[in-house]
Amino acid sequence: MGWNRVDPQNGAIEAGWAYFANAYAPGADVRDAIAITRDGEDCFTSAAARGNVLGMQFHPERSSAYGARLLAAFVRSAEVAYAR
């Protein structure tokens, strides 16, 4: 719980500090992981995407300017996808 760094794995999202408010932590070896987070010796998937589905382990709506940028980027990508 609390603030932790999100590290992108393939450039799909930017790096930044996000707010985590739960204890669930999928392993770092998730096939569709696009970001990981380290917590001491532990490493876990903090964001994953497949097709038009995006999931985040943290709360972007509580993650200040970083979360706002991620949500804005998600809305832009959805607009582009649905405009086709």
N, C-alpha and C positions, 0 to 999 in steps of 0.2 A: 504494500500500500504506500502511496505517496508518489513523489516525482522520481522519474528515472529516464535515462537516455534511450531513445529509439534510434537504432543504426540500420539504415537501408541495406538490402542485400543485392539489389539489381537496378537501383536508380528509379524505382517506381514511385517512391515517396522520398521526401527530404528527411534529413536527420534532424533531431531536435529533442527537447525535453517534454515529456508527456506525463499526465496524471493517471496513475493506476489506482483503482479502488476495489480490487478483489484479489483473491489468492489463487485463482485458476491460472495455470501456466503450461500451455502445450510445449512439448519439447522443441528444441531448436532445429530438429531435422524434419519438420513438416514440409512436405513436397512443394506446396504453393506459398511458402514463406517469402514475404517481400521485405520484412524487417525483423530484427532480433533485438533483444534487450538483455543486458547482463546485470545480475544482482549478486554481487560477491562472486562466488565460484560458479553460480548457476547461470545458465544461458537459456532463454526461451523465445519462442516465436511471439512477437508483439503485433504483427500484422500479416495477413495472408490474403491472396487474391486468386480467383480462378474465373475466367470468363468475365461476366459483368457483375460478379459478386466480390465485395471487399469486406473483410472483417478486421477489426482492431481490438486488441486485448485491453488497451487503455481507453480512456474517455476523452475523445477529441473536444467535446463540448466543454470540458473542464480544464483543457490544456492550454489556455491563454492564446496568445497570438499563433503559436505553433499549431494548435488544434484548429483554429479558425482558417489558417492557410490550407491545411489538409482537407477540411470540409469544403472550402471554396474550390479546390482542385477537383474534388470528387464531383461536385455539382457541374463544373465545366466539362468534365469527361462524360458525364451522363447526358448533358445537352448535346455534345458532339455525337454521341452514340445514337441518340434518338432522332437527331436531325437527318440521319441517313435514310 
